[in-house]
Amino acid sequence: MPARRPSRQRDEDNREVLRHADIGTTPAGVPAQDPVSEAEATVPIPRDA
């Protein structure tokens, strides 16, 4: 059985996502998070007892 070719719309969506990845934004135009700062944001902050 031959592999199904992705739809033209999916091709366009993928190109749009890749274009945003190149300029560092998400498709919504929000600046993409830096992976390091995103990881740092998940580190629990110690609280004073």
N, C-alpha and C positions, 0 to 999 in steps of 0.2 A: 504494500500500500504506500503510495507516494506521500511524502510529508506535506502537510497543508501549508500553503503560503499565508503569512500574516496578512490581514486585511490592510487596505490602503490607509484607513483611518488609524489603525494601530501603528503603522509605519510613521504617520504624521505625528502621532502622540509621542512616540519614542524620540523622534527628531526634536520635538519641542522640549522634552525633558533633557536631552543631551545638550541642547543649546543653552538652557538655563544652567546646567552643570558647568558649562564652559565659562559663564559670566558670574558664577557663584551665587545665583539666586534660585529660589524654588519657582515653579510655574505661577504661584500667586504673587510673585514679585517680592517676597520676603527674603531678606538676606539669609543665605544658607548658614547654618550653624557650623562653627569650626569644631571638628571632632574632639580636639583637646579640651576646649572650654565646655563642650557638652558633657564630656566625661567628668570634668572637674565639678560640674553642677550637680552630679549625682553623688558626690562624696558627702557623707553625713557631716553636719557641722556639730562639733562637740558642745554640749550645753553645760553651763556652770551648775554644780550640784546645789 
